[in-house]
C-alpha cells in the first residue's frame, strides 16, 4: 500500500536526503535521481515540493541560516547578559558548536559546496550586523560606546570575521590567529568608542572557542 505522508514531513525527508548526499558527493555531483532513489519517491513528488535542485539547496540554506540567526537573536535579546558579552555571544553563535554543528561546518566548507557556503555568508552579512547594531545602540544609551555609526561598525566587524577568520579564505598559523584576534579587539574598541581594554576579555573567549571545537 502506498504511504501518503504530510507535505511538511515529506519535504523534510527530501531535505535530509539532499543534505546527506550533498555532503557525500557535493552539490554538482548529486543528481535529482540520486535524491529520488534515496527518499524512495517519484519525480513528480519531488517537483511538487521543489522545482529544481537549486531550490532544494536554497531550502537547506534557509534551514542552516534559521538555526544560526535564531541563536544569535536569543543571545542579543537576553538583557541578563552584559552588553559587551552579548556582542561576542552573537559573534560566537555564528560558529555553530557541538558534533552536529561541526559536521554542518565541514559540510558547508567542502570545495564542492562553495556555492552553498557563499549563499550562507550572504545571509549572515545581510542579517547579523543589524542584530549587533541593536546591542550597540543599547550600549550607547548606557554610556559604554560612542559611535554615530552602530550599523556600519558592525557590518565591518561581520565582514572581517567572515573572511579573515574563515579558514577557507585566509590560512594562518595559531600564532598569526592570536595576533589577528588582538588586532581585532584593539580596533573594535576604537570603532565603538569603548574604554581602552574594556573588550580585552574577548581574547579569552576566542581561546576557549578554539580550545573547544574550533568558523
CORBEL-V673337 format. One record per backbone hydrogen bond with DSSP energy under -1.0 kcal/mol. CO is the residue of the C=O (numbers start at 1). NH is the residue of the N-H. E is the energy in kcal/mol with one decimal. If there is no record, write none. Layout:
co=CO nh=NH e=E
co=CO nh=NH e=E
//
This chain:
co=6 nh=10 e=-2.6
co=7 nh=11 e=-2.6
co=8 nh=12 e=-2.2
co=9 nh=13 e=-1.9
co=10 nh=14 e=-2.1
co=11 nh=15 e=-2.2
co=12 nh=16 e=-2.7
co=13 nh=17 e=-2.3
co=14 nh=18 e=-2.7
co=15 nh=19 e=-2.8
co=16 nh=20 e=-2.0
co=17 nh=21 e=-2.5
co=18 nh=22 e=-3.2
co=19 nh=23 e=-1.6
co=20 nh=24 e=-1.7
co=21 nh=25 e=-3.5
co=22 nh=26 e=-1.7
co=31 nh=35 e=-1.6
co=32 nh=36 e=-2.6
co=33 nh=37 e=-2.5
co=34 nh=38 e=-2.0
co=35 nh=39 e=-2.3
co=36 nh=40 e=-2.6
co=36 nh=41 e=-1.6
co=42 nh=46 e=-1.7
co=43 nh=47 e=-2.5
co=44 nh=48 e=-1.2
co=45 nh=49 e=-1.1
co=46 nh=50 e=-2.9
co=52 nh=56 e=-1.3
co=53 nh=57 e=-2.1
co=54 nh=58 e=-2.4
co=55 nh=59 e=-1.9
co=56 nh=60 e=-2.1
co=57 nh=61 e=-2.4
co=58 nh=62 e=-2.2
co=59 nh=63 e=-1.8
co=60 nh=64 e=-2.6
co=61 nh=65 e=-3.2
co=62 nh=66 e=-2.5
co=63 nh=67 e=-1.7
co=64 nh=68 e=-2.3
co=65 nh=69 e=-3.1
co=66 nh=70 e=-2.3
co=67 nh=71 e=-1.7
co=68 nh=72 e=-1.9
co=69 nh=73 e=-2.5
co=70 nh=74 e=-2.0
co=71 nh=75 e=-2.0
co=72 nh=76 e=-2.4
co=73 nh=77 e=-1.7
co=75 nh=78 e=-1.1
co=77 nh=79 e=-1.3
co=78 nh=81 e=-1.8
co=82 nh=86 e=-2.1
co=83 nh=87 e=-1.8
co=84 nh=88 e=-1.6
co=85 nh=89 e=-2.5
co=86 nh=90 e=-2.4
co=87 nh=91 e=-1.9
co=88 nh=92 e=-2.9
co=89 nh=93 e=-1.7
co=91 nh=94 e=-1.1
co=92 nh=95 e=-1.5
co=94 nh=96 e=-1.2
co=98 nh=102 e=-2.4
co=99 nh=103 e=-2.0
co=100 nh=104 e=-2.2
co=101 nh=105 e=-2.4
co=102 nh=106 e=-2.7
co=103 nh=107 e=-2.3
co=104 nh=108 e=-2.5
co=105 nh=109 e=-2.3
co=107 nh=110 e=-1.1
co=110 nh=113 e=-2.3
co=111 nh=114 e=-1.4
co=113 nh=117 e=-2.3
co=114 nh=118 e=-2.6
co=115 nh=119 e=-2.3
co=116 nh=120 e=-2.2
co=117 nh=121 e=-2.3
co=118 nh=122 e=-1.9
co=119 nh=123 e=-1.8
co=120 nh=124 e=-2.4
co=121 nh=125 e=-2.7
co=122 nh=126 e=-1.8
co=123 nh=127 e=-1.4
co=124 nh=128 e=-2.7
co=127 nh=131 e=-1.3
co=128 nh=132 e=-2.5
co=129 nh=133 e=-2.7
co=130 nh=134 e=-1.7
co=132 nh=136 e=-2.3
co=133 nh=137 e=-2.5
co=134 nh=138 e=-1.4
co=135 nh=139 e=-2.3
co=136 nh=140 e=-2.3
co=137 nh=141 e=-1.9
co=138 nh=142 e=-1.5
co=139 nh=144 e=-2.6
co=140 nh=143 e=-1.2
co=149 nh=153 e=-2.5
co=150 nh=154 e=-1.8
co=151 nh=155 e=-2.3
co=152 nh=156 e=-2.1
co=153 nh=157 e=-2.0
co=154 nh=158 e=-2.6
co=155 nh=159 e=-2.3
co=156 nh=160 e=-2.3
co=157 nh=161 e=-2.8
co=158 nh=162 e=-2.2
co=160 nh=163 e=-1.3
co=160 nh=164 e=-2.3
co=163 nh=166 e=-1.2
co=166 nh=169 e=-1.9
co=166 nh=170 e=-2.2
co=173 nh=177 e=-2.3
co=174 nh=178 e=-2.2
co=175 nh=179 e=-2.0
co=176 nh=180 e=-2.2
co=177 nh=181 e=-2.4
co=178 nh=182 e=-2.4
co=179 nh=183 e=-2.4
co=180 nh=184 e=-2.6
co=181 nh=185 e=-2.6
co=182 nh=186 e=-2.6
co=183 nh=187 e=-2.4
co=184 nh=188 e=-2.3
co=185 nh=189 e=-2.1
co=187 nh=191 e=-2.6
co=188 nh=192 e=-2.1
co=189 nh=194 e=-2.7
co=192 nh=146 e=-3.2
co=195 nh=198 e=-2.3
co=197 nh=200 e=-1.1
co=199 nh=202 e=-1.9
co=200 nh=203 e=-1.7
co=201 nh=205 e=-1.5
co=202 nh=206 e=-2.7
co=203 nh=207 e=-2.1
co=204 nh=208 e=-2.6
co=205 nh=209 e=-2.2
co=206 nh=210 e=-2.6
co=207 nh=211 e=-2.4
co=208 nh=212 e=-1.4
co=209 nh=213 e=-1.7
co=209 nh=214 e=-1.5
//
